[in-house]
Amino acid sequence: MTPKTTPPHTPQARPIRLGPRSIAALALVSAVGLAAIGWPLFAPPGSQTSAHAEDAPWLFAGLLILLVAVVAATISESGLGPKAVAMLGVLAATGAALRPIGAGTAGLEPMFFLMLLSGRVLGPGFGFVLGSLSMFASALLTGGVGPWMPFQMLAMGWFTMGAGLLPGPDRIRGRAELLLIAAYGFLAAFAYGAMTNLAGWPFLKEQASNIAFDPDAGVTANLARFVVYCLATSLGWDLGRALVTVVLTLTLGPAILKALRRATRRAAFEAPVTFDGPGA
């Protein structure tokens, strides 16, 4: 009688780890981004908003430099090679191609669910770079290049990074994982809308004086104005984005997660490279 053999254990796809330099680079990018986006809520009364109206090109240039720093730190600390760069390019191109499908249609943007699942599988560092590059590529593809683009890149980078920070990547699987990802995607879709709104809200005083930024008001008053502004201008878009993200995550999520994890295992991003001797 032939004894039964135990099938070999299939290693799980682990998120690409973050080292000290990667964490430092991500922290620096996030700090610069928060200061650039959130300054109206922390600026003292009497601030001159017009002084910041031309900051976007400088922010964009600085953001690109910091993104290169994040990529370089992640590659140097994790041993990522051409396979990781190729996957980054493929996912960024796919995300950029998905965005125009629902552009201009009540916030129906299917690229968000792909960024969500990619960040979950590949980790926060890879996710931040992927989200930022996908938004940059989609802006070039759709002609949406403008002063808002660096803020969209930051917001999408944080959106994707947050998916990589969700708990239990090695323990939570199946329906529980999908529900966790969908719940995060629903909330993060509104957060993305709020962050991108905050980039342009301070400069709309003449068009919407009752809900625009008031440089002479305090933080509480401006925060209340901002909430009303979001409800009045982007709630429908944000809700559409959130619902589409949830529906696509629950329906297509299992297949996409399986494909991403299989590709990550086969690529073996963090496996050490060895060379056989001439006599091998």
C-alpha positions in Angstrom: 0.0 0.0 0.0 1.5 3.3 -1.0 1.7 5.7 1.9 0.1 9.1 1.5 2.3 12.0 0.9 1.6 15.4 2.3 1.4 18.1 -0.4 4.1 20.8 -0.1 3.1 23.8 1.8 2.3 26.8 -0.4 4.0 29.9 1.1 1.7 32.9 1.6 2.3 36.1 -0.3 3.6 38.5 2.3 3.5 42.3 1.9 6.7 44.0 0.9 8.3 45.0 4.2 9.2 48.5 5.2 12.7 49.3 6.6 13.7 52.4 8.6 14.6 54.4 5.6 11.3 53.6 3.8 9.4 54.5 6.9 11.3 57.8 7.2 10.7 58.7 3.6 7.0 57.9 3.8 6.7 59.9 7.0 8.4 62.9 5.3 6.1 62.7 2.3 3.1 62.5 4.5 4.2 65.4 6.7 4.8 67.6 3.6 1.4 66.5 2.1 -0.5 67.2 5.3 1.0 70.6 5.7 0.3 71.4 2.0 -3.3 70.2 2.1 -4.4 71.0 5.7 -2.9 74.4 6.3 -6.3 76.3 6.0 -7.5 74.5 9.1 -4.4 75.3 11.1 -3.6 78.8 9.8 -4.0 81.6 12.3 -6.8 84.2 11.6 -5.8 86.8 9.0 -3.9 84.3 6.8 -3.4 85.3 3.2 -4.7 82.5 1.0 -3.5 84.2 -2.1 0.1 83.7 -1.0 -0.4 79.9 -1.4 -2.3 80.0 -4.7 0.8 79.3 -6.8 2.3 76.6 -4.5 1.1 73.6 -6.5 3.9 73.4 -9.0 6.5 73.5 -6.2 4.6 70.9 -4.3 4.5 68.7 -7.4 8.2 69.0 -8.0 8.9 68.3 -4.3 6.5 65.3 -4.3 8.2 63.7 -7.3 11.6 63.9 -5.5 10.1 62.4 -2.4 8.4 59.6 -4.3 11.8 58.8 -5.9 13.2 58.7 -2.3 10.5 56.3 -1.2 11.1 54.0 -4.2 14.8 54.0 -3.7 14.6 53.4 0.0 12.1 50.5 -0.5 14.3 48.9 -3.2 17.5 49.2 -1.2 16.0 47.8 2.0 13.8 45.1 0.6 16.0 43.9 -2.3 13.3 44.6 -4.9 14.4 44.1 -8.4 13.0 44.3 -12.0 10.1 42.0 -11.2 8.7 44.4 -8.6 9.3 47.4 -10.9 7.5 45.6 -13.7 4.5 44.7 -11.4 4.4 48.4 -10.3 4.3 49.5 -13.9 1.6 47.0 -14.9 -0.7 47.9 -11.9 -0.2 51.6 -12.3 -1.0 51.4 -16.0 -4.1 49.3 -15.3 -5.3 51.7 -12.7 -4.7 54.6 -15.0 -6.7 52.9 -17.7 -9.6 52.1 -15.4 -10.1 55.7 -14.2 -11.5 57.2 -17.5 -14.2 54.5 -17.6 -16.3 56.3 -15.1 -14.8 59.8 -15.3 -17.4 62.5 -15.2 -20.2 60.0 -14.1 -21.2 60.7 -10.5 -17.9 59.5 -9.0 -18.0 56.0 -10.6 -14.3 55.4 -10.5 -13.4 51.7 -10.7 -9.6 52.3 -10.2 -10.1 52.7 -6.5 -10.9 49.0 -5.8 -7.8 47.9 -7.7 -5.6 50.2 -5.7 -7.3 49.0 -2.5 -6.6 45.3 -3.2 -3.1 46.0 -4.5 -2.2 47.8 -1.3 -3.7 45.0 0.8 -1.5 42.4 -0.9 1.7 44.3 -1.5 1.9 46.5 1.6 1.8 50.2 2.5 5.1 51.3 1.0 4.5 49.7 -2.4 0.9 50.8 -2.1 1.7 54.5 -1.6 4.0 54.6 -4.6 1.5 52.7 -6.7 -1.4 55.0 -5.8 0.6 58.1 -6.5 2.0 56.9 -9.8 -1.4 55.6 -11.0 -3.0 59.0 -10.4 -0.1 60.7 -12.2 -0.4 58.3 -15.2 -4.2 58.7 -15.3 -3.8 62.5 -15.3 -1.5 62.3 -18.3 -3.9 59.9 -20.0 -7.0 62.0 -19.5 -5.4 65.4 -19.8 -6.3 66.1 -16.2 -3.0 67.9 -15.5 -3.4 70.9 -13.3 -2.7 72.4 -9.9 -4.9 69.8 -8.3 -2.8 66.9 -9.5 -0.2 66.7 -6.7 -3.0 66.7 -4.1 -4.8 63.9 -5.9 -1.5 61.9 -6.1 -1.0 62.3 -2.3 -4.6 61.4 -1.5 -4.5 58.3 -3.7 -1.1 57.3 -2.2 -2.6 57.5 1.3 -5.7 55.7 0.2 -3.7 52.7 -1.1 -1.2 52.8 1.7 -4.0 52.6 4.3 -5.1 49.3 2.7 -1.7 47.9 3.3 -1.9 48.9 7.0 -5.1 47.0 7.6 -4.7 44.3 10.3 -4.3 40.6 9.9 -2.7 40.2 6.4 -1.6 36.6 7.4 -4.7 35.6 9.4 -7.8 37.2 8.0 -9.0 35.5 4.8 -12.2 34.8 2.9 -15.4 36.7 3.6 -14.0 38.4 6.7 -11.1 39.9 4.7 -13.4 41.1 2.0 -15.7 42.8 4.5 -12.7 44.5 6.2 -11.4 45.8 2.9 -14.8 46.9 1.7 -15.5 48.8 5.0 -12.1 50.5 4.7 -12.7 51.4 1.1 -16.2 52.9 1.9 -14.8 55.2 4.5 -11.6 56.0 2.7 -13.5 57.0 -0.4 -15.1 59.9 1.6 -11.7 60.7 3.1 -10.2 60.9 -0.4 -12.9 63.3 -1.5 -12.4 65.5 1.6 -8.7 65.7 1.1 -9.0 66.7 -2.5 -11.7 69.2 -1.6 -9.4 70.8 1.0 -6.8 71.6 -1.7 -9.1 74.0 -3.6 -11.6 75.1 -1.0 -9.6 78.1 0.4 -9.6 79.8 -3.0 -13.4 79.8 -3.7 -14.4 82.8 -1.5 -15.8 84.9 -4.3 -17.9 82.1 -5.8 -19.2 80.6 -2.5 -18.7 83.1 0.2 -21.0 81.4 2.7 -19.1 78.1 2.8 -15.6 79.1 1.7 -12.5 79.5 3.8 -12.6 82.6 6.0 -9.1 83.8 6.8 -10.4 85.8 9.7 -12.3 83.0 11.3 -11.0 80.4 13.8 -10.4 76.6 13.2 -13.8 75.5 14.5 -15.7 78.0 12.2 -13.7 77.1 9.2 -14.1 73.4 9.9 -17.9 73.8 10.0 -17.7 75.7 6.7 -15.6 73.0 5.1 -18.1 70.2 6.2 -21.0 72.1 4.6 -18.9 72.7 1.5 -18.2 69.0 1.1 -21.9 68.1 1.7 -23.0 70.7 -0.8 -20.5 70.0 -3.6 -19.1 66.5 -3.5 -21.3 64.2 -1.4 -22.9 62.6 -4.5 -19.5 61.9 -6.0 -18.0 60.5 -2.8 -21.0 58.3 -2.2 -20.8 56.9 -5.8 -17.1 56.3 -5.4 -17.7 54.5 -2.1 -20.5 52.3 -3.3 -18.7 51.3 -6.5 -15.6 50.4 -4.5 -17.6 48.3 -2.1 -19.5 46.5 -4.9 -16.4 45.7 -7.0 -14.5 44.6 -3.9 -17.1 42.1 -2.8 -17.8 40.8 -6.3 -14.4 40.8 -8.0 -12.2 40.9 -4.9 -11.7 37.2 -4.4 -10.4 36.7 -7.9 -8.2 39.8 -7.9 -6.7 39.0 -4.4 -6.0 35.4 -5.5 -4.3 36.6 -8.7 -2.2 39.3 -6.9 -1.1 36.8 -4.3 -0.2 34.2 -6.8 1.9 36.7 -8.8 3.6 37.9 -5.7 4.5 34.4 -4.6 5.9 33.5 -8.0 7.8 36.7 -8.3 9.4 36.1 -4.9 10.3 39.8 -4.6 12.4 39.4 -1.4 14.1 36.1 -2.2 17.9 36.5 -2.2 19.6 36.2 -5.6 22.2 33.4 -5.8 24.6 32.5 -8.6 25.8 29.0 -9.4 29.5 28.4 -9.8 31.0 27.5 -13.2 31.0 23.8 -12.4 27.3 23.7 -11.3 
